[in-house]
Amino acid sequence: MNLENIDKQYVLNTYNRNYVNFKRGVNATLFDENNKKYIDFTSGIGVVSVGHGNKAVADVIYKQVSSLTHMSNLYEIEPQSLLAKKLVELSGYDMACFFGNSGAEANEGAIKIARKYGQEKFDSKKYKVITLENSFHGRTITTVKASGQKAMHKDSFSPYPDGFSYDVSIKDIYKSIDKHTVAVMIELVQGEGGVQPLDKQEVKDLATYLKKHDILLIVDEVQTGAYRTGEFLCSNLYDIEPDIITMAKGVGGGVPIGIVLTKHKNLLVPGDHGSTFGGNFLSTAAALEVCSILEDIKTSGELDKTSEYFAKKVHKLYKNHKDIFAKNVGIALMQGLRVKKEEVLQKLITNAFNEGVLVLRAGQNTLRFLPPLTITNDEIDLGFERLENAIKNV
Ligand SMILES: Cc1ncc(COP(=O)(O)O)c(C=O)c1O
């Protein structure tokens, strides 16, 4: 049986999988089993932030697992404590961290913290969380319900937990707030929803209003965090101070990790929350190295230069093909191109794949780019050359 058939027989069919067998990667370049070369503008959906086959991260992982991979959260975990300190310092906020294994798990943790806040802080319990209609917050039952996209609320998985409502835009949130509202949860740039940045002033006004009314602001930075939008957190870029921030994806560079950061440091007590694997030696040692690499490329100015170069290339593609693209959206290395006709999108992604450049979709009408943050100009040039070829045949 070949690999494709093994996969089809033994792995549940939950993804529209492309049957290509990648064997190795060097930064933003991948090679398949036939040594065909692909430029990766996806980084595994915003995960491989420091590139494929990163030697420094590999060395740290090897060294760590050669001594200790996992113990448990019942004992001190040196890289976990150091990573928490690093994340808090990079965030610039006075917060503390909880470690899990994924974005959805981080958002579950954030919702639990908000619910406990709603229980402890007020005479009658507050528990409702408002999110945006176009949002995506994960695939667990609760985070599916927290996601505003209607297509996510499939009847097959009902009943869902109570306490979530959705608004089309930030401006609509004010009138939805009632005496039970404990939190508003947003992505500052909606990733899965179409690489859509929220308006900065609207977000700042909302943050001020929520603070005044003692309603928590949860910012889901699972996709935007770890310098994806130019600053360590997109919240830094938007100049706001959330109560709770969730991170995952790019923080571990490919090692599974999810993080809740909150300024409500003493709300959870032993027994309230936990995770067997969360924050273990392996993931936190790797993430510590990833964060230090990312901090270095930010401080040296390299990241800003790469972001500018990449964004210019996306914009040029948009300008060259206004017959296909309606709009260029996104911030820094989180870019999108809205297509005019939805049916063109899959054709474009397939052609690009055949030409040897990997791109993503977001929603029904957005071509999405999430390259490794360490991508070189040569890789960028080659990727866009191939994209031009891909566009010729749509
Ligand atoms: C904004 C946002 N939140 C949450 C998630 C869920 O993360 P995970 O797939 O790691 O559970 C994603 C994943 O794409 C995301 O983009």
The ligand as an SDF file (V2000), in Angstrom:
LIG
                    3D

 16 16  0  0  0  0  0  0  0  0999 V2000
   -7.3670   33.0240   15.9490 C   0  0  0  0  0  0  0  0  0  0  0  0
   -7.3270   31.5610   16.2060 C   0  0  0  0  0  0  0  0  0  0  0  0
   -7.7480   31.0850   17.3890 N   0  0  0  0  0  0  0  0  0  0  0  0
   -7.7220   29.7830   17.6860 C   0  0  0  0  0  0  0  0  0  0  0  0
   -7.2790   28.8530   16.7640 C   0  0  0  0  0  0  0  0  0  0  0  0
   -7.2510   27.4020   17.1120 C   0  0  0  0  0  0  0  0  0  0  0  0
   -5.9380   26.9980   17.3000 O   0  0  0  0  0  0  0  0  0  0  0  0
   -5.5620   25.4320   17.3540 P   0  0  0  0  0  0  0  0  0  0  0  0
   -5.8280   24.8860   15.9890 O   0  0  0  0  0  0  0  0  0  0  0  0
   -4.1010   25.4200   17.7270 O   0  0  0  0  0  0  0  0  0  0  0  0
   -6.4150   24.8120   18.3860 O   0  0  0  0  0  0  0  0  0  0  0  0
   -6.8220   29.2990   15.5050 C   0  0  0  0  0  0  0  0  0  0  0  0
   -6.3600   28.3380   14.5070 C   0  0  0  0  0  0  0  0  0  0  0  0
   -6.2930   28.5940   13.3420 O   0  0  0  0  0  0  0  0  0  0  0  0
   -6.8410   30.6840   15.2280 C   0  0  0  0  0  0  0  0  0  0  0  0
   -6.4310   31.1620   14.0560 O   0  0  0  0  0  0  0  0  0  0  0  0
  1  2  1  0
  2  3  1  0
  2 15  2  0
  3  4  2  0
  4  5  1  0
  5  6  1  0
  5 12  2  0
  6  7  1  0
  7  8  1  0
  8  9  2  0
  8 10  1  0
  8 11  1  0
 12 13  1  0
 12 15  1  0
 13 14  2  0
 15 16  1  0
M  END
$$$$
